Structures are given as C-alpha cells and as structure tokens.
C-alpha cells in the first residue's frame, strides 16, 4: 500500500522542483550563448544551490529547503532519475549499429584506441588514489579503480553529436568516425558499468557472480535486439493503428523503456542500461513515430535533464578541493583523462590511415564527457563506491572536458576542407537535402498485380535510396479464398522487380481497400506507390479506390500509368522528359527524372513552356506553374531557370539538356515536345486538390495522363505537403 507524502514534504518537493528548474534552465541558456554546451550551465546551477555556495551563504534557508531526509529527497531525486533515463533513451536513438558496421577499419581503430588507453591509465590512477579519502564505504580498491577507468574512457555521445552538429561536421568523414567511436565508447562503457554495478551489489569480485552478471547482460542485449525488436515493432505498429495522434505511440515508447529498465535493474545492473538499449531498439523500429522522438528530446531538454544535472551538482562540494591533496588529484585526473583520450584516439586514427590533423581533431572531439560521466559518478556515489570527494572530482572532470572540447575542436579543424570522394558525397547529400527520395526509408506498394503495378515496383527500385525498404500490400475481400484473390501471385510479381531490395509482404482482409491502404500508409511510410487501373485508358476516369487514396493520403504518392509504346519496362527508357517549372514542388519530378536518367544511362530533356498570349490562352486551360511554367515569364528568364535545372540534374550524374517551348496551352506544348524529342517516359510533379469532393491533379497532369503515349510517372503531394515537396 502506498504511503502518501505529508503536506510539508509536498511543499518542499514543489519548491525544490521550481528552484532547480529555473536556475538550471537559466544558466544553461546563458552558457549556450557563451558558446558552451547547456549541460555545463545546468551543472553550475547545482554548484550554486549546493554546499559550494547557497548552503554556505544561506545555511538556514538551505537546511529548510534541502533537509536531507529520505522523504524530503526521494521525490525530486525520482524526477532526476527520470531525466537520466530519458537522456539514455536519447543516446540510444543516436546509436546507429548499421553505421558502426559500415565505417569499418577507421571507426574500429579509433574506438579501440580511445577506449583502451584511458581504461589502462585510468585504472592505474584510480588504484593510486588514497582510499581513505576517495573510496566509499561499499567500495573496494578494485571496484573504485575500475569505476575511475570507465569514467575516463566514456565519451558523451549527446555532447559530441551536439558539438559536431553546431559546427556542421556531422556528415563529414571525420564527424562520422567520431560519432561511431563515441557510440562504441558509450556501448562498451554502459556494459562495463552494468558489470561493475553487479559486482558491487553481489558483494565483491566473485568470478561466478561476475560471469553470471556478464551473461545476463549479454542475454538481455541479444534478446532485446532480436525478439525484443520484433515485439517492440508489433507494439508500436498497434499503437499507431489504434491511435490517431501522438498519445498511443508515446505511451508505448515509455512503456518499452520502463520494461527494459525494470529488467536490467532486476538482473543486478542499473536501470539506465535498460533505457539505453530500449532507445536503440525503438530508434531502429520502422514504426517509430518521429514526433515521439522529438517529444522525448523536448521533455528531456526542457525539464527532466536540467533537474538531473542540477541535482548532481548539489552533491559537489568545492570545499573538498581546498586541501592540497584534493586539488592535486582533481588536476591530475583532468590532465590524465584529457591526455589519454587524445593520445588513444590519435593513435587509433593514425593506425587506421587517417591524417595527423584528423587524429588530433577526433581526439579533441571524443574528449567531451558531459552527461555520461555524471550519470556514472551518480551511480558510483549511490552504490557507495565513491566518496563525496571522488564524486566531486569526476563531475568537475566532466565539466572541464566539455568546456574544452568546442573551442579546441574549432581550432583543430579550422581551414580543413573536404576533398575527393568525401567532397562528392557531401555535394550529393546537399542536393538530396529535403528530398522526397532521400528522406524515404520505407515505401508502401499496394497491388493486385498487372503491368502498372510492375512499373511502380520497377520505378521504386530505381529511384529509392539503397537502404530504403518496400512493403508490398495486398488487400482482398474476406469472402475470397487464397486462390481467388491471387495475392501470392501479385506479391511474387512485385518481388521480381525488387530482387535486391529489403522487402516486406503484408496481406489484409477488407471489403474497403482504400481504407485498408490508408491505415497502413499512416504507419511511418514516406512514399505510397500506385499503378493506374487498366480501365483508365478507355474511360479516363480514376477508379474509386484511386480517388479515395489521392484525396485522403497524407503521404506523397507515386502514380504510374504505362504508355502505348512497347517498352521493356521503365528500364528500357532512353529519353526522359520532365517539365522544368522553377518551383520547389516541381523539383521532385526533376529529381526523379535525373536519378532515373543517371541509373539507366538515358538522356534527360528538361522542358520549360512559356505560355503564348493568344486566343487559346483564354480558353481556361492554361496550366499552372506546377506543370507548365510561368505564362508571363520571358525566354531569357526561362533559359536561366533551365540552366539551373540542368546543372542540378548533372550533379546526379544525368546526361541532361534543356529547351524552351512556347504554346497557348502548356500541356499540349509538352505533349508536342514529347513527340518531337521521341521521349519514352514523362515525369510530372503536382498536388492533389479537392474540387467538389473529387481529387483534382491539375489540368496539365490530367491531360498528359489521358493523352500522352509515353509511360507517365506522377509524384503527387497532398495539400499539406506540397510546399515542401
């Protein structure tokens, strides 16, 4: 049965909460404006409120606000531990296991060097420190030295990532290697922390108990990344199906974190390790809601993390360093921590074939400790391994290294420019920034089989990034048997076009195909691919399912209609025509055309139509800019627009040329251009609008879909997404 807090205890909790949050956020903002990580200011808030300042200047008020009893301390410390868990969930989100595998030798050598050297020398320093002063009542010399070693070896991934992001280095090779090494540091550091916590709680270094702890951690990791990953995916998928908003996915995410924390705490290691692993698993889930991640990061940054850092600073008593011995060991640990991280990272980088300057910069970047050391110090202090003096020294080391990292990293990388393959990769990533293709990691392909669906699958395979996955969905009436619905056959047809891509197959029983497809599309997909029904060529009418999907989807839609020309699929295209419109939404079509031309070795024709003012222009059929261009634009402006479009296409590796056409009716001019240029494929970009309850794609798009003899690919943006297309 729960025991309620008394009125006075609640009063203290609210007062502590308000004071810590206001001072921590205020100083965090101030330090950020000074070019330092906010965490340094939040820790400084604890120094001000703690025994170093507030408790000395106003001892009576401090004693009233922080009396030190369990009932008075537990509520605010619980909030602080929630902050720790959220921080570790964030770190898990940032941990990209695929990146660790991909970066290979350089990441491996830097990771090993940046871990081994600090671990060895950190253990030596920890062993040499006076036990009577620094070792807590529950610690031994071995566990104390081991905690010091781990504290020196871990880099703070969130701090490192923030510094690199602020300096626009995250996508540089050096930034990727630094982040990968920080991930490995964190991953191994938290495993070591779990082992050490298990050793302390089991009462000493017993090989049997230690082996059991290591085995339990390994089993937990293995389960979490396999069975746990599938269970998490199922839970997140279900939460998005039953909840229209953010509440369901957010609740599911928090529950997964709490379950992982309970498991790791139960097996004898810290709950924060479970939160870290939960963050990795949730971050890898295809059903993770992007707003959930932002919400957790916002909650952590705005409320819970500042409370943790401020409460951590409260335990720091700078008076403990007043003695010569305390100050000596504090300075020595900061120097050893800085030197060993720099030396180990540098040696690893050089051994991996990187330059002298890159090695220095990586060492400086990985030297930032920040949050991770404070969490470790808090755990060691709570377990009784660290005395308050040792805790103070480790927190100061974390603050000092975090303060040093940004200016030293800026100095180390001043004037260094990317070259060769790195420069080409960065240029390509700049082109793809904000792209509908680059941002699509999951695409949905509903199908009943047939030529148009095969063309959609082929188009997706050609234009999506290599790492993107495609889900093939078949929807059939529950009254049909497997043989009658032909679902397996339809999925096999799509799989033939997607042989080298990660593929997921799904089947849904429903009498409302559009509703079933829309429900699936809401589960984190970035692109929806659809083929025109075969009846469109004769009727020029969209099917009821297509109308419902175009009118209701909130996901960009790739619509393909095969042409009358006899081609061996899209891969047989040798000339591709794309209207160059000069508007941002139209660049999606330019991008798709350029990617296809580059991968197929086809020629890309970018055509801009300048509308002619004659009687045809008054017929009400002048095409909006999304297809045809600006009727009032001059040919000089059109040529400038085309030159820019051609340059963008060539940066994708496409053989491209531009031409200006004039015509009273833009879609007819484009149709004539397709005929004159002998185009095999036309790529359009438009957006859906609702006209009297019917989805309208614009006169130009609908005219070309009805009359063009070429195969037509149309990227359709829903109204709310069109501006960013």
Secondary structure, 3 states (H helix, E strand, C coil): CCCCCCHHHHHHHHHHHHHHHHHHHHHHHHHHHCCCCHHHHHHHHHHHHCCCCHHHHCHHHHHHHCCCCHHHHHHHHHHHHHHHHHHHHHHHHHCCHHHHHHHHHHHHHHHHHHHHHHHHHHHHHHHHCCHHHHECCCCCHHHHHHHHHHHHHCCCHHHHHHHHHHCCCCCCHHHHHHHHHHHHHHHHHHHHHHHHHHHHHHCCCCHHHHHHHHHHHHHHHHHHHCHHHHHHHHHHHHHHHHCCCCHHHHHHHHHHHHHHHHHHHHCCCCHHHHHHHHHHHHHHCCCCCHHHHHHHHHHHHHHHHHHHHHHHHHCCCHHHHCCHHHHHHHHHHHHHHHHHHHHHHHHHHHHCCCCHHHHHHHHHHHCCCCHHHHHHHHHHHHHCCECHHHHHHHHHHHHHHHHHHHHHHHHHCCCCCCCHHHHHHHHHHHHHCCCCCCCCCEEEEECCCCHHHHHHHHHHHHHCCCCCEEEEEEEECCCCCHHHHCHHHHHHHHHHHCCCCCEEEEEEECCCHHHHHHHHHCCCCCEEEEECCCCHHHHCCCCHHHHHHHHHCCCCEEEEECCCCCCCCHHHCCEEEEECCCCCCCHHHHHHHHHHHHHHCCEEEEEEEEECCCHHHHCCCCCCCCCCCCCCCCHHHHHHHHHHHHHHHHHCCCEEEEEEEEECCHHHHHHHHHHHCCCCEEEEEEECEEECCEEECCHHHHHHHHHCCCEEEEEEECHHHHHHC
